[in-house]
Amino acid sequence: MTMLFEPLDSEGYKRSVVYHAARLSMLHNRMLKRFDKVDKAAEKVEAEVELFDEAVRTLCE
């Protein structure tokens, strides 16, 4: 049994390139939003560490 495959046309290839570029852009934007969330969480942790450090120093005096 012989199977025939349709040759790749230039329009299908162009659509594929556009799709992959759009997908990459979307994933890049999602990654940047995640980095922003991580930065904000890290800032909160750093602020809490400073408060904890200050409280410990006050208790030890």
N, C-alpha and C positions, 0 to 999 in steps of 0.2 A: 504494500500500500504506500503510495507516494503522497506526501502532504505538500501543498504549495503554500508558500508564505508570500503575503503581499509585500512588495518592496517598500522601504521607508520613503515617504514623500517629504519634500522640503517643508511643507506646511506643518506636518506632524512634528518634525524636528524643531521647527521654530516655536510651536506651542509648548513643546517639552522644555525648551530653554527658558521661555518666559515663565512657565510654571515653576521651574526649579529656582529661578532668580527670585520670584515672588515668595516662595516658601522659605528660602534662605533669609530674605529680608525680614519676614515675619518672625522667624526663629531668633534672629539677631535682636530684634526689638524686645522680644520676650526675655531674652537673656539680660539685656540692659535693665529692664524693669526688675528682674530678680536681683541684680547687683545693687540697685537702689534700695530694695527691701533689706538686703543683707547689710548694707552700709548703715541704714537707719537702726536696725537691730543692734549692730555693733556699737553705735553711738550710745544707745540706751544702756548697754552692758557697761561700757566705759564710765558713764555717769554714775551708775550704781556702784561700781568698784571704787570710784573716788569717794562716794558717800560712806561706803563700808570702811575704807581706809581711814577716813577722818574720824569715824565713830570708834574704831579700834585705838587710834592714837589718843583720843579723848579719854577712853577708859584706862589706858595704860599710864596716864599722867598722874 
